[in-house]
């Protein structure tokens, strides 16, 4: 796996943002999975690179979460490199000793404020936030293992931020984990013959709840969207996660679609979607490169 994080200062027109590209191993020259991520945390941002060694803990130890709660600590945690972006809550990149890398894009969702989500019991101990990816890095040997652990923790504690695209990439496979405040999420395995392009909005479209090899979802993902009026199955359309959970202002925003569309055109000269169509929010989850 090849991995890089590139801090990028935003220009005055705010045309750039946190952008991720993951290229499946059959699309690269040497057969590696390529994981590229940019950050938009300001012109003067300075990153620090830390090495966090393996650690052991006594029984009863806990992890203190940023929102205020705790979760049980494990007996031993794996080592990892941590690219810290000081003063930011979610911009940190991580690669652990097993070659599993973590990087994310912030995004908004249609979900309610923290107080309302907590009141109905979908956030426990304040939910998971800043330390979530560190916990996954400390406890996972593969990308799939990290996603399964993430699902287990999300089902129990919930996620604190409005929305998040957490990308988890290992030497042999890559996953997109897209989370909504509370306990709704979907993870999709990146296929070997595709390139995914992720801006600051949800990008996973159709979800096959029965395909356990390529999708890992919260149990009530579709039912909850129906309950909130975000998806109507009686219309005959297949469930579209991004359409259901992302606010239209973000999903159709040129600041997001412009990046996705231009990168898609560079990957495939015959990319069929026009710029006008892209602004309606119909960008696909991935692109098949033509070379």
C-alpha positions in Angstrom: 0.0 0.0 0.0 1.2 3.5 -0.8 -0.1 6.3 1.5 0.4 10.0 1.6 -1.2 12.9 3.4 -0.8 16.4 1.9 -1.7 19.5 4.0 -3.2 22.1 1.7 -4.2 25.7 2.5 -7.6 26.7 1.3 -7.7 29.4 -1.4 -9.9 32.5 -1.1 -12.6 30.9 -3.2 -12.7 27.8 -0.9 -12.6 25.5 -4.0 -10.5 23.0 -2.3 -11.2 20.8 0.8 -10.3 17.5 2.4 -10.2 15.2 -0.6 -9.4 11.5 -0.7 -8.6 9.2 -3.6 -8.3 5.4 -3.1 -7.1 3.4 -6.1 -7.7 -0.3 -6.1 -4.7 -2.6 -6.6 -5.7 -3.6 -10.2 -5.6 0.1 -11.3 -2.0 0.9 -10.2 1.2 0.0 -12.0 2.8 -2.0 -9.2 -0.4 -3.6 -7.8 -0.4 -1.5 -4.6 -3.5 0.1 -3.2 -2.9 3.9 -3.5 -4.4 6.1 -0.7 -4.0 9.9 -1.1 -5.5 12.5 1.2 -5.3 16.3 1.3 -6.1 18.5 4.3 -7.5 22.1 4.2 -6.8 23.2 7.7 -5.2 26.6 6.9 -2.2 28.2 5.3 -0.1 28.2 8.4 -0.9 24.7 9.7 2.2 22.7 10.7 1.9 18.9 11.1 3.8 16.9 13.7 4.7 13.2 13.0 4.7 11.0 16.2 5.6 7.4 16.7 3.4 5.8 19.4 4.9 2.5 20.5 3.0 -0.6 21.7 1.6 -0.3 25.2 0.3 -2.6 27.8 -2.5 -1.8 30.3 -3.7 -3.2 33.6 -7.2 -4.7 34.0 -9.8 -2.1 34.4 -8.0 0.6 32.4 -10.2 2.8 30.2 -9.9 5.1 27.2 -11.1 8.6 27.9 -13.1 10.0 25.0 -13.1 13.6 23.9 -16.9 14.0 24.3 -16.5 13.0 27.9 -17.2 9.3 28.2 -14.9 6.2 28.5 -14.6 2.8 27.0 -12.7 -0.2 28.3 -9.0 -0.4 27.3 -7.5 -3.6 25.9 -4.5 -5.4 27.4 -2.1 -4.4 24.7 -2.3 -1.8 21.9 -0.4 -1.8 18.6 2.1 0.8 17.6 1.4 3.5 15.0 2.6 6.6 13.3 0.4 9.6 14.0 0.4 12.7 11.7 -1.0 15.3 14.1 -2.6 18.5 12.9 -2.5 20.7 16.0 -5.7 22.5 16.8 -7.9 20.3 14.8 -10.2 17.6 16.0 -10.5 15.1 13.2 -7.8 15.9 10.6 -5.1 13.5 11.9 -3.7 10.7 9.7 -2.6 7.4 11.2 -0.7 4.3 9.9 -0.2 1.4 12.4 2.5 -1.3 12.5 0.4 -3.6 10.3 0.2 -1.1 7.5 -3.4 -0.1 8.1 -3.9 3.6 7.4 -6.7 5.9 8.5 -7.7 9.3 7.1 -11.0 11.1 7.0 -13.2 13.8 5.4 -15.6 15.9 7.4 -19.1 16.2 6.1 -22.6 17.2 7.3 -25.7 15.0 7.6 -29.4 15.5 8.1 -29.2 14.1 11.6 -30.4 16.1 14.7 -28.1 18.0 17.2 -26.1 16.1 19.8 -28.6 16.9 22.6 -31.5 15.3 20.7 -29.6 12.3 19.7 -28.4 11.8 23.2 -31.9 12.2 24.6 -33.2 9.3 22.5 -30.3 7.0 23.6 -28.3 6.9 20.4 -25.1 8.4 22.0 -23.6 6.6 25.0 -21.1 8.4 27.2 -21.1 11.3 24.6 -20.3 8.9 21.8 -17.1 8.4 19.7 -15.2 11.2 18.2 -11.5 12.3 17.9 -9.9 9.2 19.4 -12.0 6.8 17.3 -9.5 6.2 14.6 -6.7 5.9 17.2 -8.6 3.1 19.0 -9.1 1.3 15.7 -5.4 1.6 14.8 -4.4 0.3 18.2 -6.5 -2.8 17.9 -6.6 -3.9 14.2 -4.3 -5.9 12.1 -6.3 -5.5 8.8 -8.6 -3.0 7.3 -11.5 -5.4 7.5 -10.8 -6.1 11.2 -10.9 -2.3 11.8 -14.2 -1.9 10.1 -15.8 -4.8 12.0 -14.5 -3.3 15.3 -15.8 0.1 14.2 -19.2 -1.3 13.6 -19.2 -3.0 17.1 -18.2 0.3 18.8 -20.7 2.4 16.8 -23.5 0.0 17.6 -22.8 0.5 21.3 -21.6 4.1 21.7 -22.7 6.0 18.6 -20.8 8.7 16.7 -20.7 12.3 18.0 -20.0 14.4 14.9 -22.7 15.3 12.3 -21.0 13.1 9.7 -17.7 11.6 8.7 -16.1 9.7 5.9 -13.4 7.5 7.6 -11.2 5.8 5.0 -9.5 2.6 6.2 -6.8 1.2 3.9 -4.6 -1.8 4.4 -2.0 -3.6 2.2 -4.6 -5.9 0.6 -8.0 -4.1 0.8 -9.6 -0.7 1.5 -12.9 0.4 3.0 -14.9 3.5 3.1 -16.7 3.9 6.4 -19.4 6.7 6.4 -21.0 7.6 9.7 -23.9 9.7 10.8 -24.3 11.2 14.3 -25.7 8.4 16.4 -25.7 4.8 15.4 -26.2 4.8 11.6 -23.3 4.0 9.3 -22.3 2.1 6.2 -19.0 0.7 5.2 -18.2 -0.3 1.6 -15.1 -2.2 0.3 -13.3 -0.5 -2.5 -13.2 -2.8 -5.5 -9.8 -3.8 -7.0 -10.6 -2.3 -10.4 -12.0 1.1 -9.3 -10.9 4.4 -8.0 -13.0 6.2 -5.4 -13.0 10.0 -5.0 -14.4 11.4 -1.8 -15.0 15.1 -1.1 -16.7 16.7 1.9 -20.0 14.8 1.6 -21.2 11.2 1.7 -20.2 9.3 -1.5 -21.6 5.8 -1.0 -24.7 5.4 -3.2 -26.6 2.0 -3.5 -26.2 -0.3 -0.5 -26.7 -4.1 -0.7 -27.5 -5.1 2.9 -27.2 -8.8 1.9 -23.7 -8.5 0.4 -21.7 -9.1 3.6 -18.4 -9.3 1.7 -18.6 -5.7 0.4 -21.0 -3.9 2.8 -21.1 -3.6 6.6 -24.1 -1.5 7.8 -25.9 -0.5 10.9 -29.0 -2.7 11.4 -31.5 0.0 11.1 -29.9 2.1 8.3 -32.7 1.9 5.8 -35.6 1.7 8.3 -34.4 4.8 10.0 -34.2 6.8 6.7 -37.8 5.7 5.9 -38.9 6.8 9.4 -37.4 10.2 9.0 -38.9 10.7 5.5 -35.5 10.6 3.8 -36.2 7.6 1.7 -39.5 6.3 0.3 -39.3 2.7 -0.9 -42.8 2.8 -2.4 -41.4 5.0 -5.2 -39.5 2.0 -6.6 -36.0 3.6 -6.3 -33.2 1.7 -4.7 -31.9 2.9 -1.4 -29.2 5.6 -1.9 -27.2 6.3 1.2 -25.7 9.6 0.1 -29.1 10.9 -1.1 -30.9 9.8 2.0 -28.5 11.0 4.7 -26.6 14.0 3.1 -28.2 17.4 3.0 -28.7 18.6 -0.5 -26.7 21.8 0.0 -23.6 19.6 0.6 -24.3 16.8 -1.8 -24.9 19.1 -4.7 -22.5 21.9 -3.7 -20.0 22.8 -6.5 -17.3 22.9 -3.8 -17.7 19.1 -3.6 -18.9 18.1 -7.0 -16.2 20.1 -8.8 -13.4 18.1 -7.3 -15.1 14.8 -7.8 -16.0 15.5 -11.4 -12.6 16.9 -12.5 -10.8 13.9 -11.0 -13.2 11.5 -12.6 -12.5 13.1 -16.0 -8.8 12.8 -15.6 -9.2 9.1 -14.7 -11.5 8.3 -17.6 -11.7 10.5 -20.7 -15.1 9.0 -21.5 -16.6 9.7 -18.1 -20.3 10.0 -19.1 -21.5 12.6 -16.6 -21.5 16.3 -17.6 -20.7 19.1 -15.3 -24.3 20.2 -15.2 -25.4 16.6 -14.3 -22.7 16.4 -11.6 -24.2 19.5 -9.8 -27.5 17.6 -9.3 -25.7 15.2 -7.0 -25.5 12.1 -9.2 -21.8 11.5 -9.0 -21.1 7.7 -8.8 -19.3 6.1 -5.8 -16.3 5.3 -8.0 -14.7 5.5 -11.4 -13.2 2.8 -13.6 -10.0 4.3 -15.0 -9.3 3.9 -18.8 -5.6 3.1 -18.4 
